[in-house]
């Protein structure tokens, strides 16, 4: 994931690179012709500053991707109670464990990435039984499913990618919670009138997207409700926190792992 500030491109460290670094970019074949000039221009600029090899390209079939990642996807515990189990594996839960059965397909949200884990841990800590939850950018549906199994009364989940909604729908059914989840394709701005206010909102996207969306998110949060924001690189925390405070949120906690941070904030009741 590459993220840069609006006022200019992200700067590379001036320190010499001490280890080999591989950068792999996956794009839908239909976008390659349009995106290729920009990617090649970026790589040429990098090669001027660093000793980088030419970037080879090859076309992958859909099945190459959807099957290959499964080799590294195994049962994983997150937080105190949540256990993420791939749908093709079996697991006997221990007492008080919450099992989230997942087949992410080509959607984001396996539980392997720090942003997802941090959001799950915050959700486990702060969600109250009977809460109504809004999951913005649901991806595979992993946070939605965990929310229901942790006690949410219902979840409204949305994503701009139709493929993600399809994957989330299958995972919701697999977990037996379809009666408590409503899935929406589209943006919060487009769907605002259809979605009721929530006690807790999850948004695991990108720092500057979150900042731009804060007025819309606040409008969908009940007084006293919680906003859990993930997908934030630690270097952008100084930008997101002031934006939250400017919108009237009170900071509750910051959870960090590697280079990522998840912020928990409350919208005051009065």
Secondary structure, 3 states (H helix, E strand, C coil): CCCCCCCCCCCCCCCCCCCCCCCCCCCCHHHHHHHHHHHHHHHHHHHHHCCCCCCCCCCCCHHHHHHHHHHHCCCEEECCCEEEEECCCCCCCCCCCEEEEECCCCCCCCCCCHHHHHHHHHHHHHCCCCCEEEEECCCCCHHHHHHHHCCCCEEEEEECCHHHHHHHHHHHHHCCCHHHEEEEECCHHHHHHHCCCEEEEEEECCHHHHHHHHHHHHHCEEEEEEEEEEEEEHHHHHHHHHHHHHCCEEEEEEEEECCEEEEEEEECCC
